[in-house]
Amino acid sequence: HEDLAAGAPATIICGPGNNGGDGLVAARHLWHFGYNVTVVYPREPKTELYKRLLTQLRQHKIEVLGELPELKSGVVVDAMLGFSST
């Protein structure tokens, strides 16, 4: 993973449900692996857990945006919808 990470961009697109929460956790892990992480989270979280996850990301200086930026090459993680969405 070190060769791939080395500051490579990673954009995590998170929805409001459990899959989005997993995306927030994945963003933190990718940051620890050395990726330049941007999170797209279009809504303010309703649960205390998700508020704390966003606080952790911001403490690591991970950019959290409300809308999708122009994507660069790199990793894109779709954490919008889970398997139970219709």
N, CA and C atoms as a LAMMPS dump frame, in Angstrom:
ITEM: TIMESTEP
0
ITEM: NUMBER OF ATOMS
258
ITEM: BOX BOUNDS ff ff ff
-5.0000000000000000e+02 5.0000000000000000e+02
-5.0000000000000000e+02 5.0000000000000000e+02
-5.0000000000000000e+02 5.0000000000000000e+02
ITEM: ATOMS id mol type element x y z
1 1 1 N 0.799 -1.199 0
2 1 2 C 0 0 0
3 1 3 C 0.84 1.261 0
4 2 1 N 2.093 1.195 0.458
5 2 2 C 2.92 2.397 0.534
6 2 3 C 3.182 2.987 -0.847
7 3 1 N 3.411 2.139 -1.846
8 3 2 C 3.656 2.645 -3.191
9 3 3 C 2.416 3.309 -3.762
10 4 1 N 1.249 2.771 -3.461
11 4 2 C 0.009 3.337 -3.978
12 4 3 C -0.367 4.615 -3.25
13 5 1 N -0.174 4.664 -1.949
14 5 2 C -0.627 5.805 -1.149
15 5 3 C 0.202 7.046 -1.458
16 6 1 N 1.309 7.204 -0.842
17 6 2 C 2.253 8.311 -1.075
18 6 3 C 1.596 9.601 -1.547
19 7 1 N 0.541 10.04 -0.864
20 7 2 C -0.11 11.301 -1.197
21 7 3 C -1.132 11.225 -2.312
22 8 1 N -1.44 10.021 -2.785
23 8 2 C -2.427 9.88 -3.863
24 8 3 C -3.79 10.363 -3.385
25 9 1 N -4.578 10.982 -4.279
26 9 2 C -5.897 11.46 -3.866
27 9 3 C -6.876 10.306 -3.661
28 10 1 N -7.73 10.466 -2.649
29 10 2 C -8.811 9.515 -2.391
30 10 3 C -10.05 10.329 -2.035
31 11 1 N -11.123 10.12 -2.78
32 11 2 C -12.382 10.812 -2.527
33 11 3 C -13.39 9.79 -2.036
34 12 1 N -13.976 10.04 -0.874
35 12 2 C -14.959 9.149 -0.274
36 12 3 C -16.303 9.871 -0.309
37 13 1 N -17.275 9.284 -1.012
38 13 2 C -18.597 9.887 -1.147
39 13 3 C -19.53 9.151 -0.195
40 14 1 N -20.008 9.854 0.842
41 14 2 C -20.745 9.22 1.934
42 14 3 C -22.212 9.649 1.962
43 15 1 N -23.077 8.668 2.135
44 15 2 C -24.491 8.935 2.339
45 15 3 C -24.81 8.997 3.819
46 16 1 N -26.097 9.18 4.153
47 16 2 C -26.474 9.396 5.544
48 16 3 C -26.627 8.121 6.379
49 17 1 N -26.617 6.96 5.753
50 17 2 C -26.875 5.719 6.487
51 17 3 C -25.611 5.023 6.959
52 18 1 N -25.774 3.738 7.268
53 18 2 C -24.649 2.949 7.785
54 18 3 C -23.501 2.85 6.795
55 19 1 N -23.824 2.739 5.511
56 19 2 C -22.774 2.665 4.502
57 19 3 C -21.953 3.953 4.499
58 20 1 N -22.619 5.092 4.69
59 20 2 C -21.909 6.359 4.791
60 20 3 C -21 6.409 6.008
61 21 1 N -21.465 5.852 7.112
62 21 2 C -20.627 5.774 8.314
63 21 3 C -19.387 4.938 8.07
64 22 1 N -19.562 3.838 7.326
65 22 2 C -18.4 3.02 6.964
66 22 3 C -17.437 3.814 6.091
67 23 1 N -17.984 4.667 5.223
68 23 2 C -17.145 5.52 4.385
69 23 3 C -16.331 6.506 5.212
70 24 1 N -16.942 7.049 6.272
71 24 2 C -16.212 7.975 7.148
72 24 3 C -15.046 7.269 7.833
73 25 1 N -15.279 6.03 8.255
74 25 2 C -14.21 5.244 8.88
75 25 3 C -13.132 4.903 7.847
76 26 1 N -13.552 4.533 6.638
77 26 2 C -12.582 4.227 5.575
78 26 3 C -11.719 5.441 5.265
79 27 1 N -12.314 6.631 5.292
80 27 2 C -11.554 7.856 5.034
81 27 3 C -10.43 8.025 6.053
82 28 1 N -10.75 7.776 7.307
83 28 2 C -9.733 7.899 8.354
84 28 3 C -8.61 6.886 8.138
85 29 1 N -8.97 5.654 7.792
86 29 2 C -7.947 4.626 7.555
87 29 3 C -7.067 4.981 6.358
88 30 1 N -7.691 5.455 5.27
89 30 2 C -6.906 5.828 4.094
90 30 3 C -5.95 6.978 4.419
91 31 1 N -6.394 7.911 5.252
92 31 2 C -5.521 9.007 5.686
93 31 3 C -4.305 8.443 6.433
94 32 1 N -4.552 7.472 7.316
95 32 2 C -3.441 6.855 8.06
96 32 3 C -2.474 6.133 7.127
97 33 1 N -2.978 5.626 5.987
98 33 2 C -2.119 4.959 5.005
99 33 3 C -1.398 5.946 4.097
100 34 1 N -1.653 7.252 4.274
101 34 2 C -0.912 8.255 3.517
102 34 3 C -1.639 8.885 2.353
103 35 1 N -2.893 8.54 2.144
104 35 2 C -3.648 9.151 1.049
105 35 3 C -4.035 10.588 1.386
106 36 1 N -4.206 11.4 0.361
107 36 2 C -4.713 12.757 0.483
108 36 3 C -6.242 12.659 0.346
109 37 1 N -6.936 12.612 1.466
110 37 2 C -8.355 12.238 1.499
111 37 3 C -9.26 13.464 1.469
112 38 1 N -10.318 13.36 0.661
113 38 2 C -11.422 14.31 0.655
114 38 3 C -12.701 13.513 0.858
115 39 1 N -13.552 13.97 1.779
116 39 2 C -14.835 13.321 2.044
117 39 3 C -15.943 14.219 1.516
118 40 1 N -16.888 13.613 0.813
119 40 2 C -18.092 14.321 0.376
120 40 3 C -19.232 13.797 1.231
121 41 1 N -19.788 14.681 2.044
122 41 2 C -20.866 14.316 2.97
123 41 3 C -21.91 15.428 2.879
124 42 1 N -22.93 15.263 2.019
125 42 2 C -23.822 16.376 1.683
126 42 3 C -24.805 16.819 2.769
127 43 1 N -24.967 16.05 3.813
128 43 2 C -25.916 16.417 4.868
129 43 3 C -25.212 16.471 6.216
130 44 1 N -25.744 17.3 7.092
131 44 2 C -25.247 17.285 8.466
132 44 3 C -25.718 15.989 9.123
133 45 1 N -24.858 15.339 9.877
134 45 2 C -25.244 14.068 10.492
135 45 3 C -26.297 14.267 11.58
136 46 1 N -27.148 13.253 11.716
137 46 2 C -28.198 13.31 12.731
138 46 3 C -27.804 12.573 14.01
139 47 1 N -26.902 11.615 13.894
140 47 2 C -26.543 10.827 15.074
141 47 3 C -25.242 11.331 15.687
142 48 1 N -25.127 11.125 16.969
143 48 2 C -23.928 11.533 17.694
144 48 3 C -22.696 10.789 17.179
145 49 1 N -22.853 9.523 16.819
146 49 2 C -21.729 8.728 16.307
147 49 3 C -21.149 9.371 15.053
148 50 1 N -21.99 9.734 14.102
149 50 2 C -21.504 10.314 12.852
150 50 3 C -20.909 11.699 13.098
151 51 1 N -21.457 12.446 14.048
152 51 2 C -20.878 13.748 14.402
153 51 3 C -19.458 13.559 14.937
154 52 1 N -19.267 12.531 15.752
155 52 2 C -17.929 12.269 16.298
156 52 3 C -16.963 11.81 15.207
157 53 1 N -17.461 10.991 14.262
158 53 2 C -16.603 10.564 13.159
159 53 3 C -16.148 11.763 12.327
160 54 1 N -17.064 12.695 12.049
161 54 2 C -16.686 13.898 11.305
162 54 3 C -15.698 14.746 12.097
163 55 1 N -15.875 14.829 13.399
164 55 2 C -14.934 15.57 14.245
165 55 3 C -13.536 14.962 14.135
166 56 1 N -13.458 13.634 14.164
167 56 2 C -12.155 12.968 14.029
168 56 3 C -11.508 13.315 12.697
169 57 1 N -12.296 13.302 11.623
170 57 2 C -11.739 13.619 10.308
171 57 3 C -11.204 15.043 10.282
172 58 1 N -11.972 15.958 10.819
173 58 2 C -11.552 17.364 10.814
174 58 3 C -10.32 17.58 11.698
175 59 1 N -10.195 16.817 12.776
176 59 2 C -9.003 16.911 13.623
177 59 3 C -7.749 16.471 12.868
178 60 1 N -7.927 15.559 11.915
179 60 2 C -6.811 15.113 11.074
180 60 3 C -6.628 16.015 9.858
181 61 1 N -7.389 17.104 9.797
182 61 2 C -7.32 18.046 8.676
183 61 3 C -7.769 17.401 7.36
184 62 1 N -8.681 16.432 7.456
185 62 2 C -9.269 15.82 6.267
186 62 3 C -10.397 16.733 5.799
187 63 1 N -10.352 17.09 4.526
188 63 2 C -11.345 18.002 3.959
189 63 3 C -12.699 17.307 3.852
190 64 1 N -13.741 17.954 4.372
191 64 2 C -15.11 17.443 4.292
192 64 3 C -15.932 18.466 3.511
193 65 1 N -16.465 18.035 2.371
194 65 2 C -17.214 18.924 1.485
195 65 3 C -18.685 18.541 1.445
196 66 1 N -19.521 19.507 1.107
197 66 2 C -20.955 19.26 0.987
198 66 3 C -21.386 18.838 -0.402
199 67 1 N -20.511 19.022 -1.373
200 67 2 C -20.853 18.603 -2.737
201 67 3 C -19.617 18.05 -3.427
202 68 1 N -19.862 17.313 -4.469
203 68 2 C -18.802 16.602 -5.176
204 68 3 C -17.881 17.585 -5.896
205 69 1 N -16.576 17.501 -5.638
206 69 2 C -15.628 18.361 -6.361
207 69 3 C -15.296 17.729 -7.711
208 70 1 N -14.51 18.443 -8.499
209 70 2 C -13.987 17.843 -9.722
210 70 3 C -13.035 16.728 -9.293
211 71 1 N -13.276 15.532 -9.79
212 71 2 C -12.472 14.388 -9.355
213 71 3 C -11.138 14.356 -10.08
214 72 1 N -10.098 14.024 -9.311
215 72 2 C -8.769 13.82 -9.856
216 72 3 C -8.583 12.315 -9.995
217 73 1 N -7.519 11.923 -10.63
218 73 2 C -7.24 10.494 -10.659
219 73 3 C -6.965 10.032 -9.236
220 74 1 N -7.128 8.788 -8.999
221 74 2 C -6.91 8.256 -7.661
222 74 3 C -8.05 7.341 -7.269
223 75 1 N -8.205 7.161 -5.993
224 75 2 C -9.215 6.261 -5.446
225 75 3 C -10.514 7.023 -5.22
226 76 1 N -11.628 6.419 -5.649
227 76 2 C -12.962 6.954 -5.344
228 76 3 C -13.736 5.833 -4.67
229 77 1 N -14.249 6.117 -3.472
230 77 2 C -15.032 5.132 -2.722
231 77 3 C -16.485 5.594 -2.694
232 78 1 N -17.384 4.737 -3.172
233 78 2 C -18.811 5.01 -3.157
234 78 3 C -19.396 4.421 -1.885
235 79 1 N -19.702 5.286 -0.907
236 79 2 C -20.314 4.858 0.354
237 79 3 C -21.676 5.542 0.515
238 80 1 N -22.343 5.757 -0.608
239 80 2 C -23.637 6.446 -0.583
240 80 3 C -24.766 5.544 -0.099
241 81 1 N -24.914 4.42 -0.748
242 81 2 C -26.054 3.54 -0.476
243 81 3 C -25.571 2.13 -0.155
244 82 1 N -26.269 1.476 0.745
245 82 2 C -25.934 0.097 1.093
246 82 3 C -26.736 -0.898 0.275
247 83 1 N -26.596 -2.149 0.622
248 83 2 C -27.247 -3.218 -0.135
249 83 3 C -28.758 -3.231 0.035
250 84 1 N -29.302 -2.624 1.084
251 84 2 C -30.744 -2.694 1.313
252 84 3 C -31.499 -1.526 0.677
253 85 1 N -30.797 -0.635 -0.02
254 85 2 C -31.457 0.5 -0.668
255 85 3 C -32.198 0.038 -1.908
256 86 1 N -33.316 0.67 -2.145
257 86 2 C -34.07 0.313 -3.362
258 86 3 C -34.212 1.492 -4.278
